[in-house]
Amino acid sequence: MNVKSLALAVALVATATAATGCKKKKAKESSTGPAASAVPGETQPVAASPGLPVVVPPAMDKLVASAAGWEGEYNANLQSWTFEKYTPGKDDMNEPNRMYVDALGDDKPADVDGYASKLTEANFEDFGFKWSEISAKTPVADGFVITGIVVATDDPAAKPEPAFLMVRSIGGASKIKCKSGTLTSDALRAEAIELCKSAKF
């Protein structure tokens, strides 16, 4: 290769290198613009609307509640607590009493009258059940409690049971819901309500 050809080749390489560097600089500038994420794939925080409280879902695994004779078990998949107490029944057999605690869903009424009305609808709170009677709607310091009678809609022979549902705000905007599963007496319902009142994070 003569000197003239060598000089021409060097000039072409220099031009190509400069063009590539310019494209890389423009690409870097566009990727760091105000609309781009600092980390690829990272979700950027969204500012809350002015005047609206930030609702933080309660950390249900941190909940603590207790009452004499009741034992609790946490289901991580459902993020829900089940509390049980066994009491003497017929034929020397123990009978279960059961209640549940979880976060109040967005699809549930937040006021006592609205909730009480929906409880009388079949399958609203639990599939196959409805409340046949609303006995009382009682406000408490951080929420409300509803008491009544629940019946099985698919088993007319099933015995009606005392029931309750309680909504509480714990630590600000976070709300929990306690509800009866099966209760053998009004006295056990009262115990379950007190257990719910003891709940804290």
Buried (B, 14 or more C-beta within 10 A) or exposed (E): EEEEEEEEEEEEEEEEEEEEEEEEEEEEEEEEEEEEEEEEEEEEEEEEEEEEEEEEEBEBEEBEBEBEEBEBEBEEEEBBBBBBBBBEEEEEEEBEBBBBBBBBEEEBBEEBEEBBBBBEEBEBBBEEBBBBBBBEBBEEEEBBBBBBBBBBBEEEEEEEBBBBBBBBBBEEEBBBBBBBBBBBEEEBBBBBBBBBBEBEE
